[in-house]
Amino acid sequence: MTIFHLYNFIEQGKYTEMKKCEFITSSIKDNVRLYQMNTEDMRIEWKEIGVVSKFVSNKEYNWDKDVLKEMFYDLGILVHACSICIEKLDENQLSILLNSNMIQKEQFVRFSPNYKLKFQFNGDIWWADMNIQDQLAVWQEYHRKLEILSIEWHKLRKLACSSRILLNEKKVVSDYGTISLLEAKPAVLVQHFLSIFGINELFDVVVIDISRVGELAARGYICMSEVNKYRKFKDVNVKFFLMEISKEQSMYEFNQRRLQLLSYLSITRTK
């Protein structure tokens, strides 16, 4: 796969169309959010269009993670409940890990359009005067277009990582902008770090992943009520979502299967 497939996507007008779809869907989402704020409804299902808009609130906590590290280490689950913070590694640790081939690296392609291609919406915002249901119908139309174009663009960028030109030059400038081959944030497995540097140095570079802790609790390795003793309420984070009802249903079914799996793991662990 060469970078010329990216050029074809651009030349066919798909890149500009993708950016246009992003602008329209984002603009309408903002309008729907403002509309729903005035209704004070947390969730509205627009059945005739097949779309749902909702505010979702999540509590945020501050955790005493130093205490949790000690607790998880004593229980023998620290490596399963945390991840390495690459920014906390010193030069010596990075050098040793690199020489041991224990740093996982991934590359990705970024496209930076020049001023000629950079999208600026110059037309009339024709949907602004529509009623909210008509705007939602427009959102759905452009959202579906955006999904198709975004998936194609993502695949082309991923395949372009193997382009010989980019592998050699790292950056290519064209009439459309700049295509760059960049390295994603590197990762180190906790087990690998521990095997080289030991537990004392591990404590200094790991961060607790609370989402993993919930799974460990379901497996019976730890009691979540004990973990919750070391948290303090911080704030409530509210996010607004606009999606098709079918997608919300798929997400619900996925979460239900996950909960059933965790429940099964918890039951089998106690037997």
N, C-alpha and C positions, 0 to 999 in steps of 0.2 A: 504494500500500500504506500503510495507516495503522497506528498503534500498537494499534488495537483488535483486530487479528489476534493480537497478543501477549496481549492480555487474554483472548481466546477460548481460546488455548492453555492459559492458567492456569486459567480457569474450568472447562474440561473435565477438570481434574485431571492434565493431562499434565506440567506443570512439576513437581508434587510426585512423580509417578511417575518422572520422569527422575532426580530427586535420590535417590529410593529405590533406583533401579537403580545409580546411581553408588556409593552406600554399600555395597550388597550385593556388587557386583563388586570393589570395592576391598578389602573385608574378606576375601573369599575369596582374592583374589590374595595378600594378606599371609599367609594360612594356608598356601597352596600354597608360597610362598617359604620359609617356615619349615620346612615338611615337606621340601622339596628340599634345603635346607641340611644337614639331618640325613642325607640319603642320599649327599651329596657328589657327586651327578651334576650335570653342567653342563647337560644337556638330557634331558628326559623327554617321550616322545611317547605320549599317551594315545589310541591309535588307535580304541578302541571309542567314544570320545566325540568324537573329531575335534579334539582340542586339544593344543597343545604348550606346555610350560613350559621356560624356559631362562635361564641366566645367560650374559651376553655381556660379555667383557672387552675393553677398548680401552686402548691405551697413550696416555698424555698426555705432551706435550713442551712445553718452553719454547723459544721461537724467538728468535733474534737478528733481530728484524724490521727494525731500522734498516739492518743490512747487506743484508737481502733487498730492501728498498726501493731501495737504490742499485743492486743487481744487476739488478732487474727494470726499473728506469728505463734503465740502460745497454743492456738487451736490447730496449727499446721495448715492453714488455708490462705496465708498471706499472698502466695504467688497466684492464687486464683481470684483474689479480691482486689487486685491493684494492677497498675501499669506503670511503665517507666516514663518519667518526664524527661525527654531528651535534652531540654534546656538546662537541667540540673547536673548533667554530666560534665566533668572537667575534661581538659585536653588529654590528660593521661588515660582516663577511662575510655574516651572516644578512640584514642589511638590503639589501645589494646583490643577493643571490640572490633575495630576495623581490620586489624591484622588477623583477628580470629574469625573473620567473615561472619560476625554475629550481628551486624547492623543491616536491617532490611531496608532496601531503597526501592522506590518506585518513581517512574518518570511520567510526566503528563505534558500535553501540548496546550499552549495558551496562544490565542489569537488576539492581537491588539490592532483594531482597525485604525486607519489614518483618518484625517479630518474629512476626506472625501466620502468615506464609507460610514463614518460614525453616525449612528442613527439620531436624528432630531425630528420630532414630530411637528411638521409645519402645517398640517391640514387642520380643518375645523374639528373640534372635539364634538362630533355630531351626536354622540350617545348621551351627552350631559343633560340634554333637554328631555330625554325619554323618561317615562315612569320607571320605577325600580325593577318591575318585572321584565319589561322590555330590555333594560340594561343587562339583566341576568341572562336573558336569551342570547344577547350579543356576547357576553362573557363566555357562555358555554361554547358558542361557535368558535371563538378565537382561542379558547383554552384547548380545545381538541386539536386545532391546527398547530398550536404551540407545542403540544405534547409530541406530535408526529415529527415536527421539524427539529425539536430539541433532542429526541432520541437519535435521529439520523446524524445530527451535528456531533453529538457525543461519541457515536461509534466511529465517525470519520477521524475525530481528534485522537481517539484511543489507537486506532490503526496507524495513524501518522507517526506514532512513537517509534515505529520500526523503519521510518524513512531514512535512507542512507544519507540524504542531504542533511537532514536535521541531526543525525547521529554524528556527522562529521563537523558541521558548521555551528550547531546548537541554536542558531538564529538565522532566519531568512527574511529579507525585506522585499516586498513586492509592491505593485501599484495599489493593492488593497490595504496593506498594513504590514505588521510584523508577526511572523509565526515563530514561536520560541519553544525549545525543548527544555523543560525545567524538571528539577527533582522535587518530589513531594517530601514532606516532613519525614525523616527516617524514623524507624521504630526498632526497639530492642525488646526481645522477650525477657520477662522477669526471670525465668528459669536460667537463661543464659548468663544474665548479669550476676545472679546469685552464685552460680557455679564458679565464677572467676573471682569475684570480689568479696563474697561473704555477706552475712546478714547485716553487719554494722553499717557498711557502705550502702547496702540496699535501702535501709531506712531513710537515708538522706535523699534518695532520688525517686522514690515511688510515690504515687498518688492513689488514694482509695477510689475505686469505681463503685459507687453506691448501687448502680443498676445490677452489677454482678453479685453484690451482697444479698439482694433479694432472692436471686436464684439459689445461692448457697443456703439461705435460710429455708427455702422450700425443700431442698435436699436433706435438711436436718442437720447440717453442719454447725449451725449457729441459731440462736433464738433472736428474732428480730426485735423483740421487746427489750433485750439487753443492749442491742445496738442503738436503739432509739433513745436510750438514756443519755447518750453523748451527742445529742443534737439540740439546737436551739432555734426556735422559729425566727426567720429573717424577714420574709415578705411573701406576698401573693403575686405571682406572675400571671397576667392575663394575656392570652393570644387570640387573634381572630383568624378563623379558617373559613374558606369558601371552597367547596368541592362538590362533585357530583354525588348524588345519593348512593349510587352503585359503589363508588370508591369508599365512602364511609362504611358501607355494609361489609366490604372486603376487609377493611381495617378492623372492624369489630370482630369478624369471624377469625381473623388471624390472632387477635388478642385473646379470644376465647380458647382457641386451640393451645396457645401458649400457657394460659392459666390452667387448662386441663392437664397439660404435660407437667407443670410444676406441682399440681395437686397430686398427680400420680406418683411423681418422684418422692414427694413428702410421705405418701402412704407407704410406698415400698421401702422407704428408708426406716420406718418405724417397725416394720415387720421382723 
